[in-house]
Amino acid sequence: MRPDSERQRQLMLTEPIGPLLFKKAAPTVLIQLITVIYNTADTYFVAKIDTGASAAVGVVFSLMAVIQAVGGSIGMGANSLISPMLGRKEVDGACTVGTSAALMSGIAGVLIGALGLLFLKPLVVLIGARGEVVPYAADYARYILIAAPFLTSSFVLNSILRAEGQTLFSMLAMVSGGILNLFIDPLLIFNFGLGIAGAAIATMLSQMTSFTIMAIIFLRDRSIVRLRPKYIGRKPKDYLHIVRMGVPTLFRQGMASLSSALLNIQAAAFGAAAVAAISIANKLYMLVRHIVIGVGQGFQPIAGYCYGAKRYARVKKVFWAATAAATVICVSIAVAVWFFREPVMRWFRDDPDVVRIGAGMLGFLCVTIPLMGFSTYVNQLYQCLGFAVGATFLASCRQGIFFVPLVFLLPALFGLTGITAVQAAADLLTFLVSIPFLLFFFRKYLSHPDGTE
């Protein structure tokens, strides 16, 4: 049975913020953790092969970030439009946005996969593979590219479900794929002797599984937004609106891919151990970042519904509730990681050089991780309420405007230590820039009395 859109709207506008945010954020946090499992499980099991294989997973991560950037940007563009539409009771318009976004993501995934497979070896060299890492990276990237259409489409379907507040369905789909990946990873790598290719095949099958489950949800009309041929956009503006609202995510995730490749290239000068260490430390950093994003994805549809219904005080309230929750989580994780940096690194790869370099990077990250929630949600606030220019600038800061100069400057000044400090320095600068952006947004767009709270 199709969910009642008006009942969902009233839920977003009237339920107490704390319980509502928890209800919407808990499934999205779990989804983000499952996304990390795809990568972390591969990193853990592949690291048991050798250091070169471990480095290859870190190199190909930047390629996965490109695929995720495309799917995520289309999905977030749709998400940013759908929530306010549902807040304004424009259900048919939301269906047009959702269907058009789904079509775009499938086409984009096919193009990325085909082009990547055609130029596979030059591609892995371009993103940072060197010497012994090249064949490993090529084996791993091949199956990631085959799965590209399923990954980009999954991002969009997941975003549509989140936009309408149906986070439980998207959680079930992603959890199923993640659990599958966790179990078949070691089976294919070791029992079937497929090595690093086995890890990639496991990830590919997991992504296909998540996509299939979400597709069934839409085909059986278990969503408010319906995906049907009759809703396919007939005008260029139908797609341009989605692209425009998805640009911040494209910049954020595209810059993440660029920064990951640049970091790998800079680290490669210090050997495979440096690349492997940074890859492992980044996975742990991304674990925290995905938790923060998960909380934010619970906050965004609530903010979107409320902004569409002109409930401005409630928008501010949910922003601060999400920021407080994420900060508590981040501080707790940062303290734990600080005291167990070396054991955590050794759990992945018991190589003295890998442990030393990775523990140093984790030390820098622990200082800035507590700032992550605030800067992330300022960016998401701009994007989910339709302010694309500000959102694009903020999205470009962490992994682009600040990261790119720092990835050249800090290693030139401090060598390998500079490389391990780059991400933390970029995070700190992004936090500082986010403060005036939030103050301006609250004063300009959320200061109007709505008479409801």
N, C-alpha and C positions, 0 to 999 in steps of 0.2 A: 504494500500500500504506500502511496506517495505521502511524504510528510506534509503536515499542514503549515504553509508558509506564514500565515498570520500568527499561529501559536508560537512558532519559532521567533518571530519578530517581537512579540510581547515578552517572551522569555529574555531576550537580549536587552530589552528596554526597562524591565522592572525587577528582575531577580537581583538580590544583594550581590555586590561586586565580588566579594571574596569567594563565596561558594561558586558563583558563575565562572570566574576566572579559573578556579581550580578545575571545574568540570570541563572547560574547554581546553585548558592548557595541558592537563595531565596526559590525554591521548597524543597531543602534538609533541610533547616532550619525549614520549615513548617512541613516536615515529622517528624523531631526530636521532634518538639513541640507536634505533635499528639501522638508520643510515650510517652511523658511525661503525656499527658492527660489521657492515659490508666491508669497510676499509680496514678496521682494526683486526678483524679475524684474519684477513689476508696478510696483513703486516706481521701478525704473530706467527702464523703457520709458515709463511714464506721465509721469515727470518731464520727458521730452523734449517733451511736449505744451505744458504751461505750469505755473506755480507753483500755480494753483488746482486743477488736476487732481492734482498731486502731493499737495497737502493733503488732497484727497478720499480718496485711498488710506489715508492715516493715520487719517482719521475713521472709515472703514468697517472698519478693522482692529479697532476695539472691538466691532463687530457680529460679525465673524468670531470674536472671542474668546468671545463669548457662545455661539455655536454649538459652538465647540471645548470650551467649559466643560461643556456638557451632554453631548456625546459622550464627552469625556475623563473626566468624573466617573462615568458609567455604566461605561465601559471600565475605569477604574482600580478601581472597586468590584468588578467581576468579577475583575480581575487579582489583587487582594489576597486574594480568597477561593480562586481556582483554584490558585495556586502551593502554599499550605500543604496543600490537599486532595490534590494530586498527591503531595506529600511524604508524606502519610499513606495513599496508595494508594486514595483515594476518587474513582475515575475517573467513576462515574455521577453523583456529586454535582457534580463539575466540569462535566459536560455540561449538567446542569440550570441551573447558574449561567450558563454561556456562552449557552445558547439563550434564557434569559429576558432576559439583558442585550441580546442582539441584537434581540429583539422590542421592548424598551423604547426602544432607540436609534432604530429606524425610526419608531415612533410619535411620539417627541419631535421628530425632524427634520421630519416632515410638519407638525406643529403650529406649529413656529417659522417655517417657510417660509411657510405660509398666512397667519399673523397678520402677519408682516413685510411681505408683499406687499400686504396689505389696507391697512396704515397706513404705506406706504413713505415719503412725504415727511415727515410728522410724526416718523417714526422717525429719519431722518438728521439732522433739526434737533435732536432730543433728544440725539443722541450727539455733537453738536459742530459740525455743518455750518452755516456762516453765509454769506450773500451769494452771491458767485460760486461758492462751493464746493458749494452745495446741489444744483444740477442734475447736476454731476459725480458727487457722492456717490450720488444716487438712481440714476443709470445703472449705477454700479458695484455697488451693493447689490442691485439687482434680481436679477442672475444668481447672486450669492452665496446669496441666499435660495432660489432654485430648486434649488440644489445642496445645501441644508441636510440633507435626509434621507441623501444619499450620504456627506456629511462626518461626520455623527454616527455612522452605521453603520460607516464605515471606522475610526473611532477604536476602536470596540468590537471589531471583528474583529482589528485590529492588536494590541489589548491582550490578547486571548485567545491569539494566537500567541506573544506575548512571555511570557505567564504560563507556558506550557508549555515555553518555551525554544526555540521554533521561529522565531528571529529572522530567519533567512535568507529565509524565505518572505515575511514582512511587508516586509522590505527590498526584495525584488524588485518587489512591488506598488507601494510608494511611489516607488521610483526610476523606474519606468516612467511613472507619472503626472507626476513632476517633470520628466523629460526632455521629455515631450510639452508641458508648460506652457512650458518654456524656448524651444522651437522655434516654437510657434504664437502666442506672445504678440506678437512684432513683426509677424508675418504678418497677424494680425487687426487690430492697432492701426493699422499704417501702410499695408500693401499693400491691405487691404480697406476702409480708411478708417473703421473702426468706433470709433476713439478709445478712450476709457476703457472703454466697453462691451466692446470687443474684449479688453481685459485680463481683465475679469471672466468673459467667455465662455471664454477660455483656461483660467482657473483652474477653472471649472465642469467643463469637459470632462476636465481632468486628474484632478479628484477622482472623477468617475464612472469613469474608467479604473482608478484604484487600487482602488476599491470592487469593480469587476467582477472583477479579478484575484484579490483575496482571497476573494470569494464562490466562485469556481471552486475554490480550494484546499480550502475546506470541503466543497463539494458532491462533490468527488472523494476525500474521506476522506484527505487528506494531513495531517491534524492529529490530535492525541491527543483533544482535546475535539471531540465531534461535535455539530453543530447539527441537531436533528431535532424535528418536532412533538411526539413522545412525551416529549421532555425539557422542554417548556414548563412552567414552574412553575405549580402549581395553587393554591398557598396564598399569601396576602399576604406572609407572612414571607420567601418566596423572593425577592421583589422588595425588601422592606424591608432585607434584609441587604445587597443590592447598593447600594441608595441610601445606607445608613449608611456603608459603607466608601468610597463615592464622594464623600461630602460634603466631605472635605478638598480634593479636586481641584476640586469645584464652587466652593468658597470661593476657592481659589487662582486659578482661571481666571476666575471671575465677578468677583472683585475686580480682576483684571487688566483686564477689560473696563471696569469702573467707573473705575478709575484712568486708563485711556487716554482715556476720554471727558472726565473732569475735567481732565486735562492739556491736551487739545485746547481745551476751553472757556476755560481760563485763558490759553493761548497765543494764542487768537483775538483777545484784546484788543490784542495787539501786531502783528496783521496776518497775512496768508496766508503770508508768508515764515517767520514764527515757527512756524506749524503745520507747514509743509513741512519745516523744519529738524529739528524734534523728531520728526516722523514718520520721517525718514531715519535720524537718530541712533538711534532706538528699534529700527529694523530691524537695525542693526549690533549693538546690545546684545542683541537677541533671537537673533541668530546665535550668540553666545557662550552664551546661556542655553539654547538648544536643544541645543548640543553637551553641556553639563553634564547636561541632562535625559536625553540619549541614553545617556551613560555610566551614569546612575542607573537607566535602564530595563534596562540589562544587569545591573546589580547586584541589582535587586529580585527577579527570579525565583529567583536563587541564594539570596538571603537567605530568601525565602519557603519554598523547599524545605527548606533547612537548619533553619529554625525549626520547621517542621512535624515534622521528624525529630529535633528536640531536639539539634541540633548547634550549640550556642550559641557556642562558641569560633570556629567557622567563620563564623558570622554577623558577629562582630566583625571578623574578619580581612578579609572581603570589603568591609565598610564602609570600613575604613581604606585598602584597596587602591584602591577607587573614589575616595575623597577625594583621595588622593595623585595619582592620574592626572588628575583634573579640575583640581586646583590647578596642576599643571605646565602643562596646556593653557591655563588662564586667565591665568597670569602671562605666558606667551609671547605670547598674543594682546594682552593689555593693553599690553605694551611696544611691540609693533609698531604698534598703533593710536595710541598716544601720539605717536609720531614722525611719523605720516602722517595726522593728523586732518583737516587742511585738504584735502590731495589726495583723500582718500577722499570727503569731502563734495562736492568739486568734480566728482568723477567722476559723481555722481548728478545734481547740479544746479549749474551754473556761475552762481550768483546770489550776489553778495557778501554780502548779508544772510543768506541761507540758510547759506552756508559759515561765516560768523562765529558765528552762533548754534549751529549743529550742532557745530562744532568745540569750542565751550565746553562743551556737554553731554557730548561724548565724553571731554573731559579729566577731568570729574568721575567719569564711569563707570570710567575706567581705574584709578582709585584703589581702587574696591571690587570690581571684577570678580574679582580673585584670591580673594575671600572666598566667592564664590558656591557653589563645590562643597560645602564643609562644611555651610553652612546648608541647602542643597537636600537633601542626603542625610540629614541629621538628620530632616527632614520626611518624606522618603520611607521612612526606616526605621520610623518610627511607623506610617505608613499601610500599607506592604506587610506588616507583621506583625500588623495588625488593631487598632491602638490609635487609634481614630477621633477621640476627643476631643482628645488631644494633637496629632495630625496636623492637625486642623481649626484649632486655635489657631495652630500654626506656619505653616500655609498662608495664614492671614489676615494675618500680620504684614507681609510685604513689600509687598503691593499694597493692604492695607486698614488694619489697625490703625495702622501707621506712615505709610503713603503718604497716606491721605486727609487727616489733619490737616496734614501737611507741604505738600500741594499748595495749601492755602490760606494757611498761615503763611509759608512761605519767599517766595512772590511778594509778599506784603504787606510783608515786611521788605526784600527785595532786588530786587524787580521781575523783569525778564526773567532775570537771573542766578539768582534763586531758583527759577524754573521749571526751568532746566536742571540744577539741583542736586538736585531732589526725589528722583529714582530712586536716586541714589547714597546719599543720606542714609538712605532707607528700607532699602537693602541693608545698610548698616553696622549699623543698629539690629537688623535681623533676625539678623545674624551673632552679635551680642552675646547676644541672647536664646537662641539655639540652643545655646550652650555648656552652661549648666546643664541644659537638657533632655536633652542627650546623656549627661552624667554621671549623671543620675537614671536614665535608661533602662538604661544599662550595669549600674549597681549593682542595680537592681530586677529586671530581666528577663533579663539575659544573664550574670549572675555564677554561675549554677549549673554545677557541673562536669558535663561530659557524657562524660568519659572517652575521648574520641576523638582529641583532638589535644593 
